[in-house]
Amino acid sequence: MTYLNWCIDYLKDYNHINQTLEYDWPTLRALLNITMPYNLSDEFYDKQDEVIKEIVAKKEIFDVATLNNGISLYKGDITLIKADAIVNACNNKLLGCFVPGHHCIDNAIHSFAGLEVRRDLMKVMEEQGRYEVNGKCKVTKAYNLPSKYIFHTVGPVYSGLKQDNIDLESCYLSCLKMADKMKLDSIVFCSLSTGIFGFPIEKASEIAIKTVKKYLKEENKNIKKVIFNLFSDGDYDVYNRKIKEIN
């Protein structure tokens, strides 16, 4: 990769790392994960973008334009989906995952979008002056991802209380309303809060599908396609069953 070594050396120096590092994508991804982009150069962003685009160019992109209007399911990598907006399940600091190479959706989206996303969200958090509350929606460009925008929402950490259900519903509603307001055609949801936040997928999928179906029927003006993106066969099967059960 033309600029990979340059980017690793740049971030190594930026983060004051003295140890010897491998020159490969996992190393660069780890450095991206730990970097707070206070004052990265324009040259860095340009070269980082070239590296990521070269990686993504070798993968197969899924275009939601091939799907029918309405609600659809898709099993695969959300960072390889071409849509107007994809939804990121984030924590209340809103700055992405700082664990190098962590296998969470927040880490994947930030890693393949690039540090521009964390930079933009830093400005959001500085202006806001507090941690993000559950159930809201913040928007950034998707930069190096195939999609146009990333919607960032904080789902509830499951406690078994009624408020968890309310907060999860708010996540879906906030994102749908934002997509509608922005006159977007398509939005892709992951299964919010069902990973490390521990929300039981049977209940979470029911809330997600009921909320989306109700919104599309009663409030929607612009959204044509809503896609639930699932990463595992088991999750896909749950959503597939629930969509058929819920009117």
VOTORMI-573022 format. One record per atom (N, C-alpha, C): x, y, z; residue in one letter. Coordinates in steps of 0.05 Angstrom, whole numbers, padded with zeros to 5 digits, always signed. Layout:
N
XYZA ...
***
This chain:
247
+00017-00024+00000M +00000+00000+00000M +00018+00025+00000M +00012+00043-00017T +00029+00065-00022T +00036+00082+00003T +00015+00087+00019Y +00019+00106+00041Y +00017+00093+00069Y +00013+00066+00070L +00009+00053+00095L +00032+00058+00114L +00056+00054+00105N +00080+00057+00123N +00082+00086+00133N +00076+00105+00114W +00078+00133+00122W +00058+00139+00144W +00033+00129+00142C +00012+00134+00162C +00020+00122+00189C +00031+00098+00188I +00039+00085+00213I +00061+00101+00227I +00081+00110+00212D +00102+00126+00223D +00092+00152+00234D +00073+00164+00220Y +00061+00190+00228Y +00046+00187+00255Y +00029+00167+00257L +00013+00163+00281L +00030+00152+00304L +00051+00137+00298K +00070+00128+00318K +00083+00152+00331K +00092+00171+00315D +00104+00195+00326D +00084+00213+00340D +00060+00215+00328Y +00039+00232+00340Y +00031+00222+00368Y +00031+00196+00371N +00023+00184+00397N +00047+00178+00415N +00071+00187+00407H +00095+00183+00423H +00100+00154+00430H +00098+00137+00410I +00103+00108+00414I +00132+00102+00405I +00147+00090+00423N +00175+00085+00418N +00181+00056+00409N +00163+00038+00413Q +00168+00010+00406Q +00167+00005+00376Q +00179-00016+00367T +00179-00024+00339T +00152-00036+00332T +00141-00027+00309L +00114-00036+00301L +00116-00050+00273L +00097-00068+00269E +00095-00080+00242E +00082-00060+00223E +00090-00062+00198Y +00078-00045+00177Y +00056-00061+00163Y +00032-00061+00174D +00009-00075+00162D -00017-00061+00171D -00039-00069+00159W -00065-00056+00165W -00073-00060+00194W -00071-00083+00206P -00078-00085+00235P -00063-00065+00252P -00038-00059+00246T -00023-00040+00262T -00035-00012+00258T -00040-00005+00232L -00051+00022+00227L -00079+00024+00240L -00095+00003+00238R -00122+00004+00250R -00119+00008+00280R -00101-00006+00293A -00097-00003+00322A -00089+00026+00329A -00072+00038+00312L -00064+00066+00317L -00087+00085+00313L -00104+00080+00292L -00127+00096+00288L -00146+00095+00312L -00149+00071+00323N -00166+00067+00346N -00158+00083+00371N -00132+00086+00375I -00123+00099+00400I -00118+00129+00396I -00120+00139+00372T -00113+00167+00366T -00135+00187+00371T -00129+00208+00387M -00148+00230+00389M -00139+00251+00369M -00155+00256+00348P -00146+00274+00326P -00149+00304+00332P -00132+00313+00350Y -00134+00341+00357Y -00123+00359+00335Y -00101+00351+00323N -00088+00368+00303N -00073+00352+00282N -00086+00332+00271L -00074+00316+00250L -00073+00334+00224L -00052+00329+00209S -00048+00345+00185S -00067+00337+00162S -00072+00355+00144D -00088+00348+00120D -00074+00326+00104D -00047+00327+00104E -00033+00306+00090E -00038+00278+00101E -00040+00277+00128F -00047+00251+00140F -00074+00241+00131F -00094+00259+00132Y -00121+00250+00125Y -00122+00241+00095Y -00108+00255+00078D -00107+00247+00050D -00095+00220+00046D -00073+00214+00060K -00059+00189+00057K -00074+00166+00071K -00085+00172+00094Q -00102+00153+00108Q -00125+00144+00090Q -00138+00163+00077D -00160+00157+00060D -00152+00140+00037D -00129+00144+00025E -00119+00128+00003E -00115+00099+00012E -00104+00095+00036V -00099+00068+00047V -00126+00054+00051V -00145+00067+00063I -00171+00054+00069I -00186+00048+00043I -00185+00067+00024K -00199+00062-00001K -00187+00039-00017K -00161+00035-00014E -00148+00013-00028E -00156-00014-00015E -00160-00014+00011I -00169-00038+00025I -00198-00044+00017I -00215-00024+00018V -00244-00028+00012V -00248-00036-00017V -00231-00026-00035A -00234-00032-00063A -00231-00062-00069A -00218-00077-00051K -00214-00105-00055K -00237-00122-00045K -00257-00109-00033K -00279-00123-00021K -00304-00119-00037K -00324-00135-00032E -00349-00133-00047E -00369-00115-00032E -00378-00095-00046I -00397-00076-00034I -00426-00085-00040I -00443-00083-00020F -00471-00089-00024F -00487-00064-00026F -00501-00060-00048D -00517-00036-00054D -00546-00041-00047D -00557-00026-00028V -00585-00030-00021V -00605-00023-00043V -00595-00010-00064A -00612-00004-00087A -00623-00030-00100A -00610-00052-00095T -00619-00078-00106T -00642-00089-00090T -00649-00078-00067L -00671-00088-00050L -00697-00074-00057L -00719-00087-00051N -00745-00075-00055N -00750-00054-00034N -00768-00036-00039N -00776-00016-00019N -00789-00030+00005N -00787-00017+00027G -00799-00028+00052G -00777-00038+00070G -00783-00058+00087I -00764-00069+00106I -00751-00094+00094I -00724-00095+00097S -00709-00118+00087S -00689-00127+00108S -00679-00151+00106L -00658-00161+00123L -00633-00166+00105L -00610-00162+00117Y -00585-00168+00103Y -00564-00177+00123Y -00551-00200+00118K -00531-00210+00135K -00504-00204+00123K -00487-00190+00137G -00461-00183+00127G -00448-00160+00142G -00427-00149+00131D -00411-00128+00143D -00423-00100+00137D -00431-00086+00158I -00444-00060+00154I -00425-00039+00141I -00399-00043+00144T -00380-00024+00132T -00378-00028+00102T -00391-00049+00091L -00390-00054+00062L -00417-00050+00049L -00435-00036+00063I -00462-00031+00052I -00463-00003+00041I -00473-00001+00017K -00478+00025+00004K -00507+00033+00008K -00511+00054+00025A -00538+00064+00030A -00535+00094+00037A -00557+00107+00041D -00556+00135+00048D -00545+00138+00076D -00553+00121+00095A -00544+00123+00123A -00542+00095+00135A -00520+00091+00150I -00518+00067+00167I -00519+00077+00196I -00528+00060+00214V -00531+00068+00242V -00509+00054+00258V -00494+00070+00273N -00473+00060+00291N -00483+00058+00320N -00479+00035+00332A -00485+00031+00360A -00461+00040+00376A -00462+00063+00389C -00439+00074+00403C -00444+00077+00433C -00423+00085+00448N -00426+00090+00476N -00430+00119+00481N -00434+00127+00506N -00442+00155+00512N -00420+00175+00508N -00395+00166+00504K -00373+00185+00498K -00373+00192+00468K -00386+00177+00452L -00392+00182+00424L -00367+00184+00406L -00344+00175+00416L -00319+00179+00400L -00308+00154+00388L -00324+00132+00389G -00314+00107+00378G -00300+00090+00398G -00292+00066+00390C -00279+00047+00408C -00249+00052+00408C -00238+00053+00432F -00209+00059+00435F -00193+00033+00440F -00206+00010+00440V -00192-00015+00443V -00181-00024+00416V -00154-00026+00413P -00142-00032+00387P -00153-00058+00375P -00165-00055+00351G -00174-00078+00336G -00198-00092+00348G -00213-00080+00366H -00235-00092+00379H -00257-00100+00359H -00269-00124+00364H -00289-00133+00345H -00317-00124+00352H -00321-00097+00352C -00348-00086+00356C -00354-00068+00333C -00380-00063+00329I -00388-00047+00306I -00377-00019+00307I -00376-00008+00331D -00365+00019+00334D -00336+00021+00325D -00320+00001+00331N -00293+00001+00323N -00291-00003+00292N -00306-00021+00281A -00305-00026+00253A -00313-00001+00237A -00335+00011+00244I -00344+00035+00229I -00324+00057+00230I -00313+00063+00254H -00293+00084+00256H -00268+00077+00241H -00259+00052+00243S -00234+00044+00230S -00235+00048+00200S -00257+00039+00188F -00259+00040+00158F -00271+00066+00148F -00283+00082+00165A -00291+00109+00157A -00267+00128+00158A -00250+00125+00178G -00227+00142+00181G -00229+00161+00205G -00207+00173+00213L -00207+00189+00237L -00222+00216+00234L -00231+00222+00209E -00248+00245+00206E -00274+00243+00222E -00284+00219+00226V -00308+00215+00241V -00304+00222+00270V -00283+00212+00282R -00277+00219+00310R -00272+00249+00313R -00258+00260+00294R -00253+00289+00294R -00279+00305+00294R -00298+00297+00277D -00323+00311+00276D -00340+00307+00302D -00339+00283+00313L -00354+00278+00337L -00341+00292+00361L -00315+00296+00361M -00303+00312+00382M -00315+00340+00383M -00319+00351+00360K -00332+00378+00359K -00360+00378+00370K -00375+00357+00363V -00402+00353+00373V -00402+00352+00403V -00384+00336+00414M -00383+00333+00443M -00374+00358+00458M -00355+00372+00445E -00346+00397+00457E -00368+00418+00458E -00383+00420+00437E -00406+00438+00436E -00428+00430+00456E -00432+00404+00458Q -00453+00393+00475Q -00446+00396+00505Q -00421+00392+00511G -00412+00395+00539G -00420+00373+00558G -00429+00351+00548R -00437+00329+00566R -00437+00303+00550R -00438+00281+00564Y -00440+00255+00550Y -00466+00253+00536Y -00467+00237+00515E -00491+00232+00500E -00511+00215+00516E -00536+00223+00515V -00557+00207+00529V -00568+00186+00510V -00581+00166+00522N -00592+00145+00506N -00614+00155+00487N -00615+00143+00463G -00638+00147+00446G -00638+00170+00427G -00615+00185+00426K -00613+00208+00408K -00599+00199+00382K -00595+00218+00364C -00582+00212+00338C -00564+00235+00331C -00539+00229+00327K -00519+00249+00317K -00510+00240+00290K -00504+00258+00272V -00498+00251+00244V -00470+00261+00237V -00455+00243+00224T -00430+00251+00211T -00430+00241+00182T -00413+00252+00166K -00409+00240+00139K -00396+00213+00143K -00398+00195+00124A -00387+00168+00126A -00359+00167+00115A -00349+00188+00102Y -00322+00190+00092Y -00314+00166+00074Y -00298+00147+00084N -00288+00126+00066N -00306+00102+00064N -00329+00102+00078L -00348+00080+00075L -00364+00084+00050L -00377+00063+00040P -00393+00065+00016P -00418+00082+00020P -00428+00083+00045S -00452+00099+00051S -00446+00128+00052S -00467+00145+00053K -00463+00174+00053K -00460+00184+00081K -00476+00174+00100Y -00476+00184+00127Y -00475+00162+00148Y -00465+00169+00172I -00466+00151+00195I -00484+00165+00216I -00504+00150+00225F -00521+00160+00247F -00510+00146+00272F -00503+00162+00292H -00492+00151+00317H -00513+00153+00339H -00519+00130+00351T -00539+00130+00372T -00530+00112+00395T -00537+00120+00420V -00529+00105+00444V -00553+00089+00453V -00551+00063+00452G -00573+00046+00462G -00569+00041+00492G -00590+00030+00504P -00589+00024+00533P -00572+00000+00539P -00557+00001+00561V -00545-00022+00573V -00567-00037+00588V -00572-00061+00581Y -00596-00075+00591Y -00595-00079+00621Y -00617-00071+00634S -00620-00075+00663S -00645-00089+00670S -00663-00093+00650G -00689-00106+00656G -00711-00087+00663G -00704-00061+00665L -00725-00041+00672L -00740-00032+00647L -00764-00022+00651K -00781-00012+00629K -00767+00010+00613K -00750+00025+00627Q -00737+00047+00613Q -00719+00038+00591Q -00709+00013+00593D -00692+00002+00572D -00708+00000+00546D -00733-00009+00547N -00750-00011+00524N -00755+00016+00512N -00761+00036+00529I -00766+00063+00520I -00742+00075+00506I -00719+00071+00517D -00694+00082+00506D -00688+00069+00479D -00691+00043+00478L -00685+00029+00452L -00704+00038+00430L -00730+00041+00437E -00749+00051+00417E -00741+00079+00408E -00731+00095+00426S -00723+00123+00420S -00699+00123+00400S -00681+00103+00403C -00658+00101+00384C -00669+00099+00356C -00687+00080+00352Y -00698+00075+00325Y -00714+00099+00315Y -00730+00110+00332L -00746+00133+00324L -00729+00157+00317L -00709+00163+00333S -00692+00186+00328S -00678+00184+00301S -00668+00160+00295C -00654+00156+00270C -00674+00157+00246C -00697+00146+00249L -00717+00147+00228L -00725+00176+00222L -00730+00191+00243K -00739+00219+00240K -00717+00235+00227K -00692+00229+00235M -00669+00244+00223M -00667+00238+00193M -00669+00212+00186A -00668+00204+00158A -00690+00217+00142A -00714+00217+00153D -00737+00229+00140D -00732+00259+00136D -00723+00273+00158K -00717+00301+00157K -00697+00308+00135K -00676+00291+00133M -00655+00295+00113M -00663+00286+00085M -00687+00275+00082K -00698+00266+00057K -00681+00243+00045K -00673+00225+00062L -00657+00202+00053L -00676+00180+00044L -00667+00164+00025D -00682+00142+00015D -00679+00116+00032D -00655+00113+00043S -00649+00087+00056S -00633+00090+00081S -00639+00073+00100I -00624+00072+00126I -00620+00043+00134I -00596+00038+00145V -00589+00011+00153V -00584+00010+00183V -00600-00006+00197F -00596-00010+00226F -00581-00035+00232F -00563-00034+00251C -00553-00058+00263C -00573-00066+00285C -00567-00088+00299S -00585-00096+00321S -00576-00082+00347S -00587-00059+00351L -00578-00041+00372L -00580-00053+00400L -00560-00050+00416S -00558-00058+00444S -00557-00088+00449S -00557-00105+00429T -00558-00133+00433T -00530-00146+00435T -00509-00130+00432G -00482-00141+00435G -00473-00139+00464G -00451-00124+00468I -00440-00122+00495I -00459-00107+00515I -00480-00093+00504F -00499-00080+00522F -00520-00099+00533F -00521-00124+00522G -00535-00145+00534G -00565-00146+00532G -00577-00130+00513F -00606-00131+00510F -00614-00157+00496F -00632-00173+00508P -00640-00198+00496P -00651-00193+00468P -00641-00208+00448I -00648-00202+00421I -00677-00208+00414I -00689-00227+00427E -00718-00232+00422E -00734-00207+00428E -00729-00194+00450K -00744-00170+00457K -00735-00146+00441K -00709-00144+00437A -00698-00121+00422A -00708-00120+00394A -00708-00144+00381S -00717-00145+00353S -00747-00138+00351S -00762-00146+00371E -00791-00140+00371E -00795-00110+00372E -00780-00097+00390I -00782-00067+00393I -00773-00054+00367I -00751-00063+00355A -00741-00051+00331A -00761-00053+00308A -00771-00077+00304I -00789-00081+00281I -00816-00067+00285I -00827-00068+00309K -00852-00054+00314K -00849-00024+00310K -00827-00013+00320T -00822+00016+00317T -00819+00024+00288T -00804+00009+00273V -00800+00016+00245V -00826+00013+00229V -00840-00009+00233K -00865-00013+00218K -00885+00009+00224K -00887+00017+00250K -00906+00038+00258K -00898+00064+00245K -00872+00070+00245Y -00863+00096+00234Y -00868+00097+00204Y -00861+00076+00190L -00865+00076+00161L -00895+00079+00154L -00912+00068+00170K -00941+00068+00165K -00953+00095+00172K -00944+00107+00194E -00959+00131+00205E -00945+00157+00201E -00918+00158+00199E -00904+00184+00199E -00886+00188+00175E -00877+00168+00163N -00856+00170+00142N -00865+00187+00118N -00846+00203+00108K -00851+00219+00084K -00831+00212+00062K -00807+00206+00069N -00786+00203+00049N -00771+00177+00048N -00770+00162+00069I -00755+00138+00070I -00768+00116+00054I -00752+00103+00036K -00762+00082+00019K -00753+00054+00029K -00729+00053+00040K -00718+00027+00047K -00707+00028+00076K -00715+00009+00092V -00703+00005+00119V -00692-00023+00120V -00666-00025+00125I -00653-00051+00125I -00642-00057+00153I -00648-00081+00163F -00636-00091+00188F -00612-00108+00180F -00589-00099+00187N -00564-00113+00181N -00556-00131+00205N -00555-00157+00200L -00548-00176+00221L -00521-00189+00214L -00505-00194+00234F -00479-00205+00229F -00477-00235+00233F -00496-00247+00247S -00495-00276+00251S -00520-00289+00241S -00518-00315+00235D -00541-00331+00226D -00563-00331+00247D -00555-00333+00273G -00575-00334+00294G -00591-00309+00296G -00578-00286+00295D -00592-00260+00296D -00610-00257+00272D -00600-00264+00248Y -00616-00262+00224Y -00641-00279+00227Y -00639-00303+00237D -00662-00320+00240D -00683-00308+00259D -00674-00295+00281V -00693-00282+00299V -00708-00260+00285V -00694-00243+00272Y -00707-00220+00258Y -00725-00230+00236Y -00717-00250+00222N -00733-00261+00200N -00760-00272+00211N -00758-00285+00233R -00782-00296+00246R -00800-00274+00256R -00788-00254+00269K -00803-00232+00281K -00817-00215+00260K -00804-00210+00238I -00817-00194+00217I -00843-00208+00207I -00842-00234+00205K -00866-00249+00197K -00888-00249+00218K -00880-00248+00244E -00899-00249+00266E -00912-00222+00271E -00898-00201+00267I -00907-00174+00275I -00921-00160+00252I -00946-00152+00256N -00962-00138+00235N -00955-00108+00235N 
***
